[in-house]
Amino acid sequence: MSSLSLPSQVMLLAADIYRHYRWRIPTLLLLMTVVALSEGLGMILLLPLLNAVGISGQAGSGLIGGAIDGILAVSGASDSDYHLSVLLLVVFAYQLLLFLSQTWW
């Protein structure tokens, strides 16, 4: 057994990780955050698509519904189901690129 306390061991581990990875740690944390946000955006964009194909939900009500409508209005995808599907595929491709760049490091 080691004579060091748990907080000391954690600090040594953190110092060793920082010594090996330096600038990669904040970059990976930023990539993880952006990947999570793009995952949420992709899931949110599924709501209006499901509503467009006939599976009704509460896509247009509340704060999140207003945010979805705003995203669709800015992107121009609120016109048709085709535009909404293309926007969703673009978001998923962007998410894939972010995920691949995150796992590359």
C-alpha positions in Angstrom: 0.0 0.0 0.0 1.1 3.5 -0.7 1.6 5.9 2.2 0.1 8.8 0.3 -3.5 9.9 1.0 -6.2 9.7 -1.6 -6.2 13.5 -2.4 -2.4 13.4 -2.8 -2.7 10.5 -5.2 -5.4 12.3 -7.2 -3.2 15.4 -7.5 -0.3 13.3 -8.7 -2.5 11.6 -11.2 -3.8 15.0 -12.5 -0.3 16.3 -12.7 0.8 13.3 -14.7 -2.1 13.6 -17.1 -1.4 17.3 -17.6 2.2 16.6 -18.2 1.4 14.1 -21.0 -1.5 15.9 -22.7 -1.1 19.6 -21.9 -3.3 21.6 -24.5 -5.3 18.5 -25.6 -7.3 18.4 -22.3 -9.2 21.7 -22.9 -9.6 20.9 -26.6 -11.1 17.5 -25.8 -13.4 19.0 -23.2 -14.5 21.6 -25.7 -15.1 18.9 -28.4 -17.1 16.7 -25.9 -19.3 19.7 -25.1 -19.9 20.5 -28.8 -20.6 16.8 -29.6 -23.2 16.7 -26.8 -24.8 19.9 -28.0 -25.0 18.6 -31.5 -26.5 15.4 -30.3 -29.2 17.4 -28.5 -29.8 19.5 -31.6 -30.3 16.3 -33.7 -32.8 14.9 -31.3 -34.7 18.2 -31.1 -34.9 18.3 -34.9 -36.6 14.9 -34.9 -39.6 16.3 -33.2 -40.9 18.4 -36.1 -40.0 15.7 -38.5 -42.1 13.2 -36.6 -44.9 15.8 -36.4 -44.7 16.3 -40.2 -45.1 12.6 -40.9 -48.2 12.3 -38.7 -46.9 11.3 -35.3 -48.3 14.2 -33.3 -46.6 15.6 -30.3 -46.1 18.9 -28.6 -43.4 20.2 -31.0 -44.9 23.7 -31.3 -45.6 24.5 -27.7 -43.6 26.0 -24.9 -40.0 27.3 -24.7 -38.4 24.3 -26.5 -41.1 24.4 -29.3 -40.4 28.1 -29.8 -36.7 27.4 -30.0 -37.3 24.6 -32.6 -39.5 26.9 -34.6 -36.7 29.6 -34.5 -34.0 27.2 -35.6 -36.2 26.0 -38.5 -37.1 29.6 -39.5 -33.4 30.6 -39.6 -32.4 27.6 -41.6 -35.3 27.8 -44.0 -36.3 24.2 -43.2 -39.8 25.0 -42.1 -41.1 25.1 -45.7 -41.2 21.3 -46.4 -40.5 17.9 -45.0 -37.7 17.5 -47.6 -35.8 20.6 -46.2 -36.3 19.4 -42.7 -34.9 16.0 -43.6 -31.9 17.5 -45.3 -31.2 19.8 -42.3 -31.4 16.8 -40.0 -28.9 14.8 -42.2 -26.5 17.8 -42.2 -26.7 18.0 -38.4 -26.0 14.3 -38.2 -23.0 14.6 -40.6 -21.7 17.5 -38.6 -22.1 15.4 -35.4 -20.3 12.5 -37.0 -17.3 14.7 -38.0 -17.1 16.1 -34.5 -17.3 12.7 -32.9 -14.5 11.4 -35.2 -12.3 14.3 -34.4 -12.9 13.7 -30.7 -12.0 10.0 -30.9 -9.0 10.7 -33.2 -7.1 12.2 -30.3 
